[in-house]
Amino acid sequence: MNLKEKTVIITGGAKGIGKAIAFELLKEKCKVIILDIDKIEGRKLQNDLNDMIEFINIDISKEEQVKEACDYIISKYKKIDILINNAAKQTENEFFKMSVREFREIIDTNLIGTFICSNIFGKSMRKGSKIINMLSVHYNKPRKNKYHYDASKAGIAMLTQEMALELSDKVITVNGISYGACDTPMNSNWINDNELVNKTLNKIPLKWIAKPEEIARFTKIVLQEFSDYATGSIFNIDGGRSLN
């Protein structure tokens, strides 16, 4: 796919991996729209880039807000070529201390938000359009105290494959990118803890923690090179973490 002039929506694009993807796609002359619940970071990014991106402040778990955003985007840009479902929340808690409310909040944003955005924006996408769902190495690798986040990513993995089947009639490809440990704001609770970092590195064959820019460059390559014929695939970029 030639990315020039493509209209791209990135959920959770105000910071972290979503922000890095936005920067990569701007280099390709894409029209980038970021959707994020973080009004402060979103507006700051838009201002810093002199309005090169468009920021829309919404909660992707709210269907009506996504519908309003879709109507606005179609009225202004006339088309949606690429949707990157990146927005996610993560908390950490022991199983018997986890409330239903906390569990549901993560599922609502990560899994249901991915469904809502794909369902609503997908209706306006044409032949040759692409959807990328951002996963985690833990979608099929269990661990303690983050089972709600990991369960949401496992759900997105299956949703990716089933969407790929469903949307093949419209010739819309749907793929997932499963990334490993990454230095993002979401991981700020452990990324500066040397002991936790070393424990993580011991599980990664390549012995380094990715920067958001590495995930972003990989995402761009998937869009440019691999996703014209690939659909229902999950591409790993995890330093080999999935091998352990």
MOUR-V532256 format. One record per helix or strand of 3 or more residues. SS is the DSSP state (H for helix, E for strand). FROM is the first residue (numbers start at 0). TO is the last residue. If there is no record, write none. Layout:
SS & FROM & TO
SS & FROM & TO
//
This chain:
E & 6 & 10
H & 15 & 26
E & 30 & 35
H & 38 & 47
E & 52 & 56
H & 62 & 76
E & 79 & 84
H & 94 & 96
H & 99 & 121
E & 124 & 135
H & 136 & 138
H & 146 & 169
E & 172 & 178
H & 184 & 190
H & 193 & 200
H & 211 & 225
E & 233 & 236
H & 240 & 242
//
